[in-house]
Amino acid sequence: MITRIDLNADMGESFGPWPMGADADLLKVITSANIACGFHAGDPDVMAQAMGLAVENRVGIGAHPGLPDLQGFGRRRMQIAPVEARNLVAYQLGAAQAMARQAGGQVRHLKLHGALANMAAEDEALARACYEAALAVDPQIILMVISGTAQAVAARALGARMASEIFADRAYTEQGLLMDRKLPGAVIHDPEQVCARILAMLKAGAIITAQGTHLPAQIDTICLHGDTDGAVALAHALHAGLRAAGISVQPFDGARAL
């Protein structure tokens, strides 16, 4: 049974006057924040606010780079060459570092967003290109990877510091990938169901698919999507459920891959 876990959430995803998510409330519950860098969501003002709140709440700051697709919220797949992947990750990480420093903090980790993350979970070469760019900017950065996927394989091959992630509010396929959001049951909203499945995964040390298959996995952090309906209530319920089960909620160490 895992006795220590990190809780992370995607945030900083508002844009201009269009709000999204409940960043201020989530930052009182989570231990790591993945902040959008302006390509799939966010803008300089939103980033500054999210970074400042993260520093205020002593939450670990992460860059959350995505595809350049504001209209599709970075969730539509695009054809992208490795060199393009490197450059868009380096560019967005640089922006995140600048905004974090201005807020009195620093970027501790990097997590790919949306379609870019899903593509990299299936394509080791793409994941490697993204992670090589991040490590070129900051060799000590912690790569938050989707556990058991090509992302983890690439990060391990690079000898990077890494944290392996599972998702609280998303169902899994038999291949250990996230189920397409368009499919029924892909996004889970019920707090009791979320708590039960996460505790079962932590006890088993495995991802449990929608069909009930156990896929052994490294688990260092649990993701809650900030744009999911009821995200704050879900975060509080999960935090309470973990503590009741004797599991400490703390930031991940980001040990170097072996």
Kinemage of the C-alpha trace (Angstrom):
@kinemage 1
@onewidth
@group {chain A} dominant
@subgroup {mainchain}
@vectorlist {calphas} color= white
{ca met a 1} P 0.000 0.000 0.000
{ca ile a 2} L 1.357 3.406 -0.966
{ca thr a 3} L 1.535 5.636 2.129
{ca arg a 4} L 2.511 8.975 0.579
{ca ile a 5} L 1.057 10.687 -2.489
{ca asp a 6} L 1.045 14.045 -4.274
{ca leu a 7} L -2.137 15.686 -5.574
{ca asn a 8} L -1.811 17.778 -8.736
{ca ala a 9} L -4.258 19.828 -10.794
{ca asp a 10} L -4.179 21.609 -14.147
{ca met a 11} L -4.893 25.313 -13.840
{ca gly a 12} L -4.215 28.810 -15.123
{ca glu a 13} L -6.538 27.925 -17.991
{ca ser a 14} L -8.674 31.071 -18.092
{ca phe a 15} L -8.109 33.485 -20.964
{ca gly a 16} L -8.747 37.224 -20.817
{ca pro a 17} L -12.302 37.718 -19.495
{ca trp a 18} L -13.234 34.031 -19.970
{ca pro a 19} L -12.821 32.188 -16.653
{ca met a 20} L -12.200 28.469 -16.316
{ca gly a 21} L -11.576 26.381 -13.236
{ca ala a 22} L -11.403 27.290 -9.556
{ca asp a 23} L -7.685 27.835 -9.115
{ca ala a 24} L -7.787 29.687 -5.795
{ca asp a 25} L -9.871 26.988 -4.121
{ca leu a 26} L -7.933 24.065 -5.607
{ca leu a 27} L -4.615 25.531 -4.506
{ca lys a 28} L -5.720 25.139 -0.893
{ca val a 29} L -6.037 21.372 -1.368
{ca ile a 30} L -3.400 20.208 -3.866
{ca thr a 31} L 0.382 19.984 -3.544
{ca ser a 32} L 1.427 20.515 -7.188
{ca ala a 33} L -0.021 22.881 -9.817
{ca asn a 34} L 0.345 22.457 -13.583
{ca ile a 35} L -0.031 25.950 -15.010
{ca ala a 36} L -0.970 26.565 -18.654
{ca cys a 37} L 1.614 28.501 -20.655
{ca gly a 38} L -0.530 30.348 -23.203
{ca phe a 39} L -0.668 27.926 -26.128
{ca his a 40} L -3.748 25.848 -25.281
{ca ala a 41} L -5.050 28.227 -22.585
{ca gly a 42} L -3.942 31.000 -20.278
{ca asp a 43} L -2.302 34.350 -20.897
{ca pro a 44} L 0.353 36.429 -19.079
{ca asp a 45} L -2.121 37.889 -16.582
{ca val a 46} L -3.698 34.511 -15.823
{ca met a 47} L -0.275 32.910 -15.471
{ca ala a 48} L 0.870 35.650 -13.092
{ca gln a 49} L -2.187 35.223 -10.906
{ca ala a 50} L -1.907 31.426 -10.797
{ca met a 51} L 1.826 31.556 -10.074
{ca gly a 52} L 1.273 34.072 -7.270
{ca leu a 53} L -1.428 31.956 -5.667
{ca ala a 54} L 0.742 28.848 -5.912
{ca val a 55} L 3.603 30.627 -4.134
{ca glu a 56} L 1.201 31.948 -1.501
{ca asn a 57} L -0.108 28.443 -0.807
{ca arg a 58} L 3.340 26.800 -0.987
{ca val a 59} L 2.245 24.569 -3.851
{ca gly a 60} L 4.847 23.186 -6.276
{ca ile a 61} L 4.751 24.995 -9.629
{ca gly a 62} L 4.774 23.094 -12.907
{ca ala a 63} L 4.812 24.227 -16.533
{ca his a 64} L 1.940 22.714 -18.522
{ca pro a 65} L 2.792 23.139 -22.228
{ca gly a 66} L 0.286 22.167 -24.881
{ca leu a 67} L -0.408 22.402 -28.592
{ca pro a 68} L -1.085 25.863 -30.109
{ca asp a 69} L -4.863 25.405 -30.232
{ca leu a 70} L -6.834 27.839 -28.071
{ca gln a 71} L -10.134 27.050 -29.760
{ca gly a 72} L -9.741 23.318 -29.185
{ca phe a 73} L -8.219 23.787 -25.706
{ca gly a 74} L -5.211 21.743 -26.834
{ca arg a 75} L -7.276 18.576 -26.964
{ca arg a 76} L -7.264 18.151 -30.752
{ca arg a 77} L -4.393 16.154 -32.221
{ca met a 78} L -2.028 17.858 -34.659
{ca gln a 79} L 0.794 16.611 -36.852
{ca ile a 80} L 3.990 17.871 -35.250
{ca ala a 81} L 7.640 17.179 -36.082
{ca pro a 82} L 10.141 16.443 -33.285
{ca val a 83} L 11.924 19.756 -33.808
{ca glu a 84} L 8.595 21.592 -33.504
{ca ala a 85} L 7.835 19.680 -30.311
{ca arg a 86} L 11.200 20.644 -28.837
{ca asn a 87} L 10.749 24.294 -29.649
{ca leu a 88} L 7.176 24.643 -28.404
{ca val a 89} L 8.053 22.933 -25.109
{ca ala a 90} L 11.195 25.028 -24.585
{ca tyr a 91} L 9.302 28.230 -25.446
{ca gln a 92} L 6.457 27.543 -23.035
{ca leu a 93} L 8.754 26.367 -20.239
{ca gly a 94} L 10.762 29.580 -20.583
{ca ala a 95} L 7.589 31.635 -20.222
{ca ala a 96} L 6.572 29.662 -17.138
{ca gln a 97} L 10.003 30.131 -15.560
{ca ala a 98} L 9.851 33.886 -16.075
{ca met a 99} L 6.373 34.231 -14.594
{ca ala a 100} L 7.241 31.994 -11.649
{ca arg a 101} L 10.352 34.016 -10.823
{ca gln a 102} L 8.374 37.234 -11.024
{ca ala a 103} L 5.952 35.735 -8.467
{ca gly a 104} L 8.803 34.745 -6.149
{ca gly a 105} L 8.752 31.053 -6.990
{ca gln a 106} L 10.298 28.628 -9.455
{ca val a 107} L 9.164 25.948 -11.874
{ca arg a 108} L 9.743 22.563 -10.243
{ca his a 109} L 8.188 20.200 -12.775
{ca leu a 110} L 6.810 19.908 -16.301
{ca lys a 111} L 3.706 18.058 -17.452
{ca leu a 112} L 2.520 17.845 -21.053
{ca his a 113} L -1.097 18.864 -21.692
{ca gly a 114} L -4.021 17.326 -23.540
{ca ala a 115} L -3.489 15.969 -27.031
{ca leu a 116} L 0.258 16.549 -26.840
{ca ala a 117} L 0.377 14.428 -23.681
{ca asn a 118} L -1.770 11.694 -25.213
{ca met a 119} L 0.354 11.617 -28.364
{ca ala a 120} L 3.550 11.436 -26.297
{ca ala a 121} L 2.020 8.654 -24.189
{ca glu a 122} L 1.851 6.558 -27.364
{ca asp a 123} L 4.978 7.793 -29.192
{ca glu a 124} L 8.307 7.478 -27.364
{ca ala a 125} L 10.167 9.560 -29.968
{ca leu a 126} L 7.752 12.467 -29.520
{ca ala a 127} L 7.943 12.193 -25.737
{ca arg a 128} L 11.728 12.150 -25.908
{ca ala a 129} L 11.783 15.286 -28.076
{ca cys a 130} L 9.571 17.129 -25.595
{ca tyr a 131} L 11.598 15.990 -22.597
{ca glu a 132} L 14.983 16.688 -24.207
{ca ala a 133} L 13.833 20.279 -24.689
{ca ala a 134} L 12.750 20.606 -21.069
{ca leu a 135} L 16.020 19.133 -19.786
{ca ala a 136} L 18.042 21.422 -22.052
{ca val a 137} L 16.340 24.387 -20.366
{ca asp a 138} L 16.584 22.903 -16.856
{ca pro a 139} L 18.495 19.624 -16.292
{ca gln a 140} L 17.008 19.325 -12.774
{ca ile a 141} L 13.363 19.693 -13.781
{ca ile a 142} L 11.036 16.874 -12.708
{ca leu a 143} L 9.115 15.304 -15.597
{ca met a 144} L 5.574 14.379 -14.606
{ca val a 145} L 4.735 11.405 -16.816
{ca ile a 146} L 1.601 9.328 -17.340
{ca ser a 147} L 2.468 6.109 -15.559
{ca gly a 148} L 3.144 3.047 -17.668
{ca thr a 149} L 3.233 4.859 -21.021
{ca ala a 150} L 5.823 5.874 -23.617
{ca gln a 151} L 6.246 9.091 -21.622
{ca ala a 152} L 7.689 7.096 -18.728
{ca val a 153} L 9.899 5.051 -21.049
{ca ala a 154} L 11.351 8.224 -22.604
{ca ala a 155} L 11.949 9.957 -19.264
{ca arg a 156} L 13.636 6.847 -17.864
{ca ala a 157} L 15.876 6.528 -20.944
{ca leu a 158} L 16.987 10.126 -20.429
{ca gly a 159} L 17.830 9.473 -16.770
{ca ala a 160} L 15.594 12.367 -15.761
{ca arg a 161} L 13.984 13.124 -12.457
{ca met a 162} L 10.395 11.979 -12.790
{ca ala a 163} L 7.054 11.571 -11.060
{ca ser a 164} L 4.546 9.011 -12.337
{ca glu a 165} L 0.929 10.121 -12.542
{ca ile a 166} L -2.484 8.489 -12.483
{ca phe a 167} L -5.811 10.257 -13.006
{ca ala a 168} L -8.565 10.514 -10.422
{ca asp a 169} L -11.356 11.574 -12.758
{ca arg a 170} L -10.514 9.679 -15.957
{ca ala a 171} L -11.182 6.071 -16.987
{ca tyr a 172} L -8.455 3.886 -18.497
{ca thr a 173} L -8.354 1.590 -21.523
{ca glu a 174} L -6.933 -1.930 -21.416
{ca gln a 175} L -3.684 -0.492 -22.806
{ca gly a 176} L -3.292 1.796 -19.781
{ca leu a 177} L -4.114 4.922 -21.792
{ca leu a 178} L -6.801 7.473 -20.991
{ca met a 179} L -10.191 6.709 -22.479
{ca asp a 180} L -11.345 9.180 -25.134
{ca arg a 181} L -13.369 11.940 -23.462
{ca lys a 182} L -16.120 11.467 -26.053
{ca leu a 183} L -16.910 7.979 -24.750
{ca pro a 184} L -19.477 7.348 -21.991
{ca gly a 185} L -17.840 6.995 -18.582
{ca ala a 186} L -14.520 8.498 -19.707
{ca val a 187} L -14.784 11.350 -17.203
{ca ile a 188} L -15.784 10.438 -13.640
{ca his a 189} L -17.645 13.019 -11.530
{ca asp a 190} L -18.859 11.083 -8.492
{ca pro a 191} L -16.546 11.757 -5.486
{ca glu a 192} L -17.299 8.403 -3.838
{ca gln a 193} L -16.430 6.525 -7.028
{ca val a 194} L -13.253 8.557 -7.481
{ca cys a 195} L -12.105 7.919 -3.902
{ca ala a 196} L -12.869 4.204 -4.072
{ca arg a 197} L -10.997 3.624 -7.350
{ca ile a 198} L -7.973 5.693 -6.291
{ca leu a 199} L -7.663 3.881 -2.965
{ca ala a 200} L -7.949 0.568 -4.802
{ca met a 201} L -5.178 1.605 -7.207
{ca leu a 202} L -2.886 2.749 -4.398
{ca lys a 203} L -3.499 -0.477 -2.491
{ca ala a 204} L -2.771 -2.588 -5.580
{ca gly a 205} L 0.085 -0.426 -6.884
{ca ala a 206} L -1.627 -0.630 -10.243
{ca ile a 207} L -3.814 1.208 -12.721
{ca ile a 208} L -7.286 -0.351 -12.779
{ca thr a 209} L -8.889 -0.149 -16.206
{ca ala a 210} L -12.563 0.460 -16.939
{ca gln a 211} L -12.883 -3.316 -17.414
{ca gly a 212} L -11.242 -4.028 -14.043
{ca thr a 213} L -7.839 -5.195 -15.283
{ca his a 214} L -4.907 -4.411 -12.964
{ca leu a 215} L -1.832 -2.977 -14.723
{ca pro a 216} L 1.117 -2.707 -12.275
{ca ala a 217} L 2.333 0.896 -12.191
{ca gln a 218} L 4.536 3.366 -10.375
{ca ile a 219} L 2.274 5.952 -8.688
{ca asp a 220} L 3.705 9.203 -7.293
{ca thr a 221} L 0.954 11.725 -7.985
{ca ile a 222} L -2.785 11.881 -8.682
{ca cys a 223} L -4.259 14.366 -11.166
{ca leu a 224} L -7.494 16.267 -10.722
{ca his a 225} L -8.591 18.280 -13.757
{ca gly a 226} L -9.374 21.861 -12.805
{ca asp a 227} L -12.010 22.174 -15.552
{ca thr a 228} L -13.968 19.083 -14.450
{ca asp a 229} L -17.424 19.895 -13.026
{ca gly a 230} L -17.247 19.828 -9.228
{ca ala a 231} L -13.429 19.782 -9.220
{ca val a 232} L -13.105 21.503 -5.833
{ca ala a 233} L -15.576 19.190 -4.066
{ca leu a 234} L -13.835 16.246 -5.709
{ca ala a 235} L -10.436 17.460 -4.504
{ca his a 236} L -11.646 17.884 -0.924
{ca ala a 237} L -13.301 14.467 -0.933
{ca leu a 238} L -10.204 12.747 -2.299
{ca his a 239} L -7.882 14.559 0.115
{ca ala a 240} L -10.082 13.543 3.044
{ca gly a 241} L -10.379 9.973 1.779
{ca leu a 242} L -6.616 9.622 1.460
{ca arg a 243} L -5.970 10.951 4.946
{ca ala a 244} L -8.667 8.706 6.417
{ca ala a 245} L -6.874 5.750 4.819
{ca gly a 246} L -3.597 6.779 6.464
{ca ile a 247} L -2.040 8.153 3.281
{ca ser a 248} L -0.015 11.348 3.656
{ca val a 249} L -0.570 14.040 0.992
{ca gln a 250} L 2.822 15.590 0.220
{ca pro a 251} L 4.758 16.876 -2.816
{ca phe a 252} L 6.598 14.188 -4.784
{ca asp a 253} L 10.374 13.823 -4.436
{ca gly a 254} L 11.034 13.516 -8.153
{ca ala a 255} L 13.670 10.818 -7.839
{ca arg a 256} L 15.969 10.341 -10.791
{ca ala a 257} L 14.919 7.525 -13.125
{ca leu a 258} L 16.815 4.254 -12.749
